[in-house]
Amino acid sequence: QVQLVESGGGLVQPGGSLRLSCAASGRMFSLPVMGWYRQVPGEQLELVASITSGGSANYTNSIKGRFTISRDAPENTIYLQMNSLKPEDTAVYYCSGNSWGGTVYWGKGTLVTVST
């Protein structure tokens, strides 16, 4: 069983930065792909970025060049460095992990609010 716990959300002004962390209990090698999703109330869940166990990353177009996903295997943690934040980045951000068997694990989410 894997549990994912996000942290690092909060209120930031437009143009500011935040770094989200997702700590995985259990062994991260059992999660070959991990990622960050976000959801605005009333809207669909959106994949923001994903990263494989080999370090290959993918990003949705709206955040390319501003967000960076990284993975620290020894610490069982993934990160999302978010720079040049915009009000439209406001959402609940969720960490996810896909197991080899196809199970998807989710964290409970952390709220990011970009506002003056």
N, C-alpha and C positions, 0 to 999 in steps of 0.2 A: 504494500500500500504506500502511496506517495501523498504527502500533503504539501501544498504550496501556500506560502504566506507572503503577501505583498506589503511593502512599506515605502514611504518616501513621498506620498502625495501631499497636497496642500494647496494653499492660495499663493499665486505668484502673479506679478504684473506682466502685461504684454512685453515681449522681448526678453523676459527672464528665463531662467533655467531651473530644472528639477532633475533629480536622478531617482528613478524608481528601482527598488530591489525586490527580488523574489527568491526567498529561501525555500529550498526543497528539502523536506525530511525524507529519509530513505536514500537511495542511490541514484544519482542523476544519470548514470550510464544506461539506466532502464528507460530513460526518456530521450530518445534520439533526436527529437525535435521539440523545442520549447519556443514559446512566443508570448507576445503581448497583444491583447485585444482591448478595444475600448467601446463604450456604449454611452450614448446620450439618451436620457429618458425619452421614450416614445420613438426611438429610432433603432435600427438594426445593429447588432454587434458587428464591429469592424475589425479585421485583422490589421494591426499596426506594423508589426515586425515579427520575424521568426528567425531562429538560428538552429543549426544542426549541431550534433555532437562534434563534428569536424570543424565547426566555426563558420560555416557558410551562412551568410545572412541575406534576408530579403526584406524589402520595405514597401509599404504602400506609397503610391506616388505623392500623396499630400504631405508626407513628412520626410521625404528624401532630402538629404543634405542638412536636416535639422536634428533628427533623432539618430541615435546609435545604439544598437543592441549588442550586448556582449555576454560572455558566459565564463564563469570561473568554476571549473569542474572541482578542484580541491575543496572549495568552499560551498559546493552545491548551491550556487547562486547565479541567477542571471540579472542583468541590469538593463535599464533603458535610460540612457542619457538624453534628456530633452532640452534643446537649446532654441532660442528665438521663438519662444512659445507665443501662440496666437489665441485669441478668445475662442476660436473654433476648435481648439485642442481640448477645451473643457469637456470632461467626461469621467466616467468611472473606468479605470484601467484594470484589466484582469490579466493575471499570469496564467498560462496554460502549458501543459506538457502532454505529449503523445507517447504512449508506450509502444513497444514493439508489437504488442498484441492488438493494438488499435484502440485501447482505452484512452480517453482524454480526461486529464485531471485539471481542475480549476481552483484558483484561489478565490477568496471572497471579494477581492477588489479593493482599490484605493482611489479616492476621489482627487482629481486634479482640477483646480479652478483657476482659469486665467482671466484676470479682471483687474481693473483699476479700483 
